[in-house]
Amino acid sequence: MKKSFAFLLLALLTFTTQAQLDCSRQLDCRIIAKSGMRLRATPSLKAKVVTSVPYDSMVVACQETFGEMTYEEMTGFWRKVEFRGKSGFMFDGFLEIIAVRNPTWNAEPDTTVMEEPKEEEKPLATTTKSSKYSLMTETYNYCGDANKIDAGLIWYGFYPPDASKGQNYVSVKEVEVNVVLSKTKVGKGLEFDVETNDENRSIFLIGLNRKLEAEGMHIKDNSEQLRYGGRKVFPGQELVLGQNEKPIKLSATGNVESSGPCPELTNYKLSLKGEKYFLPVEQNITEELVHNGQCGMPEIYWYGDFTGDGVPEIIFVSVYKEKNHFTLFISDPHQDNAIVRKEAEWVIDKCY
């Protein structure tokens, strides 16, 4: 009896979910916008957001349209959409139609459940939100806690361009990380050398709990921009990170109390500006950095897009006399009012 009741309850719930979309024909669609899409209460960019839908998610949309819209020379229509029991309106310029369903309003509830019980529950693709990242650099005489280096992750080395081959890109390779006792000590405690099985020295290492899609990719080398534009962002300055249609801008505010390469600063703040879901977004990352370095300003160690969503990942380094503190920010399509999220830190202490 309990089993029959549970099946009946499941059937009713499934039918109720499908009934939220009252349209003559339904479309199975996939979100192809790398930053995801927003489901809105009415067909307007100013309407209240019902929920955010991540990239590569499956949604159900009505074939009927509810007004035309043009965004960045892309013309599309507003459609009524259902995602995980929530319905609203979405611009279809970034929807890929996978299949067309037969009309369902005359179908019996049990028939609807039996014919298409799984269409509403297709799993989301693996995204950066469920990923675990770790950051590291190859180094000698590392005197930190070697037990915190996670050997269970898949490690990737990011390598500078090979000038002898005319390369102008950063290459990514899967590597084996080796942590061995240093042959020559500079301090009193245990010291380790962090190396890989690759004969070339990497810019940095990324550990991940899944395969990195960027493996084998050619990521644009931005070292020249940092060399000429500077790795520090002084108050009043703004750096453009990325060369896509929607670049990210890193800007700084604050008061400069003295002059020189390491001036005294007060109220220093770093912000990222960009666009998300067709709307401007500004994110203060100062509190997440925590460590600003002995000059009060963290430096950009590296930036580039290795998640493939068009938004660059950023690694900052805060330089002190006794240590270097690295912080990794990963682009995050899941947060409405944020462009990136802090994902990992790596500290190299001077052991002497």
N, C-alpha and C positions, 0 to 999 in steps of 0.2 A: 504494500500500500504506500509506504514511504517513497519507494522508488517511482511509482506511478505519479505521486503527487509532485515529486521533484522534477520529473520530466514535463509534467503539465505546467509547472511554474516556469521552467526554462523556456517552454514554447511561448507562454504568454509574454515573458520578458523580451524574447527575441522579436515577437511580432510587434510589441509596443515600440521597440527601438526603430524598426523599419517604418512604422506608421508615422513617425515624426516628419518624414518627408512626404507631403501630400502632392505628388506630381504624377503625370501620366506615364512617364518613363524615367528610369533611374540609370545613372552612369557610374561605373566603378572607375575612380580616378586616382592618380598618384601625384603627390606633391613633388614638383621638380625644382622649386626654388631652394637653393642651397641654404638660405637663412630661414627656411620654413615660411608658413603663412599664418595669418590671423583670421579667425572666424568671427564675424561681426553680427551684431543684433539686427541691423538694417543694411541695405546695400549702399553704404557710404563709408569713405575712409575716416570720417569723423565719428562714426557710430561706436557704441560701446563694444569692447572686445569680449566675446563669449569665452574663447579659449585660443591658445596657440597650438598650431599643428606642425610638428617637426618635418624636416626634409625626408622624402621617401616614404612618408606615411600614406596609407590607403584611406580614401574618403568616398562617400556616396554623394552624388550631386544630381540635381534635377536637370533634365534635358531642357526645360523651359528656362528662359533668361529673364532677368529683372533689371534691365537697363545696361547701356553700353558705357564703357570707360576706356580712355587712352592713358597709358602710363609709359613714359620714356619711349614714345613712338610705337608702343605695343598696344594694339587695340584688342579689347576683349569684352566680356560680359560678366555681370554679376549673376551668380547662380546660388540657389539654395543648396546648402551642403550639410551633411550629417557626419560627425566624427565622434566615435565612442559615446553615443547616447546624447550628444549635444548638437543642436542644429543652429544654423545661422546662415550668413551670406558670405561669399568669397569671390574674389576676382579670378576668372578662369584663365588668365594669361599664363599662369604657372601651374596649370593642371594638365596632366597627360591622361587622356581617356584610354583606359585599359579594356573595358568591356561595356556593352549596353545590355541592360536587364530588360526582361519582358515586363509589361504592365502588371502591377501587383495588387491594385486596389480591389479587384473582384476575386482574388485568390482566397481560399480558405486558410485560416491561421495555421492549421497543422501542415497544410501543403507548403505554405511559405517556409515554415521551419525546416521541413524535411528536404526541400529542394535546394535551399541556399543557407544552411545554418552557419557556414564558416566565413562567408564573404565579409561580415561585419567584424570579424575577429582576426584578420590577417596581422601577423606580428610586425612591429616596426623594424626597420632596418637598424643595424647597430650604429649608434651615433656616438659622438664624443662625450655625451652626457654620461653614458654608462662605461666609459673607458677610464682606466687608471693609468696615469702618466707618471713617469719619474724622470728627473733631470740629473745629469752627471757630466763631468768633463774628465778627460784623461789627465792624470796628474801623477807626480812622484811625491813621495814622502807625505802621504795623506795621513793625518793623525786624528781624524774623526772616527766615529763608530762605524766600522766596516760591516757590522751585522745589519745595518740599516740599508745596505745596498741589496736590492731585491734580485737575486739570481733567477727567480722564477718568471721574471718578465722577459719579453722579447726585446732585445736591445738593437738599436739602430744608430749608426754613425753618420753624421752629417759632415761632408768633406768639401773643402774649398775648391774652386776651379783649378784644373790642371793647366797652367799656362803653356806648358810644352805641347799640349794637344789643342791649344786654341779654345779651351772651354771658357764659357762665361756664366756658368751655372753651378749651383751647389748640388752635389750628388748624394744620394741616400743609399746606404747598404746595411743589410742585417749583419751583425757582428757578434762575436763571443766576447764577453767581458771577463777579464782575468784580474783578480785582486790578490796580489802576492806581497809577502813581507819585503820591505825595502832592503836592498843590499847595503846601502849607505844611509846611516841615520843622521839627522840634524838636530834632534831633540832627545828627550829622556824617555818618552813613552813609546808604545807600539806605533810603527809607521808602515804604510802600505803604498805600493805602486798600483795605480788603476790603469790598466792597459786593455787593448783589444787584440784580436788575432789578425788585424789588418796592419800591413807595414806602414801605411800612411797615418798621420796623426789627424784626428777629427777636430772639428770646431767644437762640437759638443755631442753628447750621447742622449738619446731618448729611449726610455724603457716603457713598454706598453703591454697590456694584458691581452692584446689581440694583434693581428697582422696590421701593419701600417700600410695604407693604400699608397703612400708616397714612395714606397720602396721602388727604386729604379727610376723614379721621376727626376726631372731636371727642374730644380727650384731656382728662380731668379736670384742671382747674387747681388746683394744690396750693399756690399762693403764699400764701394766707391761713394755711394750717397752718404754713408756714415763718415767716411774719411773727409769728405769736403763739407758736409753739413754739420758735422760734429756729433758726438755721441751723447752729450749732455744737452738738456733743454733748459735754457735760462728763462727766467720770468719774462714774459712778453714775446717769446719765440713760439713758433709753430712748425712742426715737421710733418710732411706728408708721407705716410707709410703705405706702400702699395701703389700699383700702377693701373688698377682696374677702373671701371666706370664709377665706382663708389669708393674712393680711397678713404682710409682712416687718417684722421689728423690728430697728432699728439701735441698738446699745447701745455704751457706752464704759466702759472700766475704766482705772485708773491712780491715781497719787498727785498730789494738789494741794499744792504746796509754798508757795504764796502766794495772796493774794486779788486781786480786781479783774477787769476784763473780759478781761485777757490774763495769766492766772496762770501761774506756773512749774509745769510738769508733768513727771512722770517715769513711765516704764513705760506710756505712753498706748497704748491698744489699741482699735481699732474692730472690732466684730463684727456680722455679719448673722445673724439667726435666722429660720427658717421651716420649712416642711415640704416634703418631696420624696419621691415614691413612697410616700406614707403614713407616712413616718418623719421625725422631727425632724432638722434639719440646722443646724449652726452653722459659720460661715465667718469666719475672721480675714482682714480685708482691709487691715490696717495696712501690711504689707510691700509690697503691690501699689500702695498710694498713694504710698509713698516720700516725697513732699513733704507736710509737715503745716502749712506756713505759719509765719509769724513768731511766732504765738501757740501753736504746737505742736498746733493743732487745725484740720483742714481744714473748710471750710464746705460745706453742701449748697447747690449752685447751683440745681439743678432735679431733680425726679424725676417719673416718670410712665410708663405702660405704652404704648410705641409699637411693640412687637413682637407684641402681642396674645395673650400667653400668661398674662396675669393677674399677672405679676410685674413690678414697676416697674423701669425703667432708672434709673440714678442718675448725676448729674454732680456731682462735687465740685470746688471751687475752693480752692486753697491760696494765700492772699494774703501777699505779701511787699512790702516797700517798693519793690523794683526790678522786680517782675514779678507776674503772676497765672498760676498753673499749674492748668489744667483737666484733669480725668481722667474719662473715660466708662466706666461699667460697664454691660454688657449682660447681661440674664438668659440663663442657659445651661441648657437642658434636658438636655444631653448628659453633664454631669459628675454623678457619683453624690453626691459630698460637697461640692458647691459650688452656690451659688444664682446667682451672677453671675460674670462674668469681665471683667478689664480689657481694653478694646478699643481705646481711642484717648486721646491726650493733645494738648493745645493750650496753647501758652505765649505770653503777650503780655508782652513786655519794655517797660519804660519807656526810651525812646530817649535821654533826656537825663541 
